[in-house]
């Protein structure tokens, strides 16, 4: 284990040293399920899916917890506008999120807790912070509870800011606050909130603040101290700063290092705008492009680099992936199919070129890793040209393993419809069965012949006669 | 609205009269996510998906809440045996459940709350029951809290039993109970329970009893009174009897009527046995058969009739569905494709034959509804034979709408990747060919057997023996 990564808290690269030998616990801030996910949302899911695959390949047992924020002002407002309950709105988009991540070949996390499912754990944390002098109920008796940022000397360390330079927290009426930067741990219910959207607390009915959710869920499922906290760069401040402050002020070591991925930008370099995002819904993008090409487009740049979205960029990615696939197809046809490493298996020796492992161990260096992938494919093609089968086979094994680590192997179990290229296999199997049926008829075993016809029907296949022989249709 | 159904509480058919005009609220007991779902589990999901589609088609706004029981003794024991956290175990099978229901064309429910996400609501209910004299902490100070069945005159009304005739509740040490039939509302944590599997309560750390979960979640999301409570027949006693007693003893009207679906049995008429269930995992069955045929097999019998599972029964269902599809294909080819009603749209006039609507309104009478479906297809085929296009078009529209109401239309949005994934087809074709090979050997035609093996090899497939039968690999 020699994996190192850029720790956004320290601002430099550090070795990832597991707290428990052989295991890595990762908490990754998930989505607020208020709208259909676009590529900007889902880049994080892909980045952390690659991290998880790489650490697993490296022999670690990875626990990945990704929360679902299922209540907030936006969810309440949108649900009210649609005339459906907030929980139905949130659940609808939670399922859309699952569909989007599955469409891009991401494995489900180890666990995916919902914020509203952890009210007791959140109330305990608020009470602990009040007891320690780091939180206080709002002075105006509104029922809010705030974190006292001035009481915690570490506040600002994650995002490297002095309190005076920070944006004030706009999450509540400032009249009840000691300092405008104090943020809400608990938010009193508003008169027009639905009854299901608040819970009893020592300060009256209310709901948890956003930042509190993650502190409580990370603590519950990964423990007071865990290995790595991740999320999108836009969450570094205030969300992660506040999460870290809450947890550490409550006496929990929490996570280090922190890992933040950059955005998907529009061509002007802006964080994805609303208007552009509409054309970048995952559901739309995977209709227009091969989902594996979309994943390649998201995987190939360094996770800390901004990625600009354009159809051209995805098309370029698709061409890169096609070159790799072409080598795999060519080599498999000559040397026989090889099944690469997949999640849950022990990696085989000689499974990867050193350059790829070195790149991945160096802060998930995807650009160098992808360069190695193409080098290996080119070397494999040259070996095939030269009739050097042993060299070509090594390249085939390694290229497939690299693709698998990146979640790009075309038959990876995480791809929902692995087997778009199964059509020729179905062709072959159907003609073999039809020959069997002919043979059964020839020996006057009509029961067997009928049974074969029924099998095809049961599989949803219909057979049609065509000039060049029978054709199947679904 | 003239829908009536068999109320299992009253033991007779009643009209379903919405509490709020135009809306229907349904709570349906979901799965304990401890293992991969088999057809016996999933029949309920299919039955209530049809109910929801039919009520929606009838112009009602349906809210369907289906819980996930994500903690219980089995989950804790299995997770411990596997060496993974209980929440990871539960979440893994929650996702398997989603995959199984999606594979059978079921729409996600309106909401799917998890039991462990509702501790405050459950504690409130226990306290209300204690305050009203219907519950008490265990006399042996174990930390359990029990429902006092003798204190509630309605206990036994749902399952039509006298307390003296009931099985005692085996959920705790009987020494702390007033009556052996008293059941646990709250279960004290055991010394070897993981810390994450218990919550603070006035009676010490513990977790909710199974029955309590559903009372609390139904009350939260559907209100103190709602329209319909459903579930599998095996839940009628004790689960639903206890749920109803808890809620009503706490002053909540709860649901009426109650709707219970029958089991999928093995050929001996037993509720699906463990050994048989292994061959009936949804993931396996949809590999061996067209998933639409599997749904047809589950949908066609009356929901209150036991369904016997056999390959032959599914094959017969597949043949029935194929006849309907053949009419749709033939009529579409002649008259042009017609898009049927789907969920979320207003039904068109003349959309269904009266016989189908009558059958569905009469306690979801699937056998009569399916008979009408085939009558319409036959009439449509006759009209096509006779060149009577207007009659054939009416039949096409109506047949497709009937298929859509039953969730069987082949392009229904609930079907995943309609047509993309060929793996299940390859599975089915390979097993058919392997059977041919066996049969060739049995009749000592070894040349034919070898030839079949060579065909598979030539297609790049290798066959491996697995405990549940041969598997192919590329």
Interface residues (C-beta under 8 A of the other chain):
Chain A: X63 X85 X87 X88 X91 X92 X95 X98 X108 X110 X111 X112 X113 X114 X116 X117 X118 X119 X120 X124 X196 X199 X200 X220 X221 X332 X337 X339 X411 X416 X417 X418 X419 X420 X422 X423 X424 X425 X426 X428 X429 X430 X432 X433 X436 X439 X448 X452 X454 X455 X456 X457 X458 X459 X460 X461 X462 X474
Chain B: X63 X85 X87 X88 X91 X92 X95 X98 X108 X110 X111 X112 X113 X114 X116 X117 X118 X119 X120 X124 X196 X199 X200 X220 X221 X289 X290 X292 X293 X314 X315 X318 X319 X322 X329 X416 X417 X419 X420 X421 X422 X423 X424 X425 X426 X428 X429 X430 X432 X433 X436 X439 X448 X452 X455 X458 X459 X460 X461 X473 X474
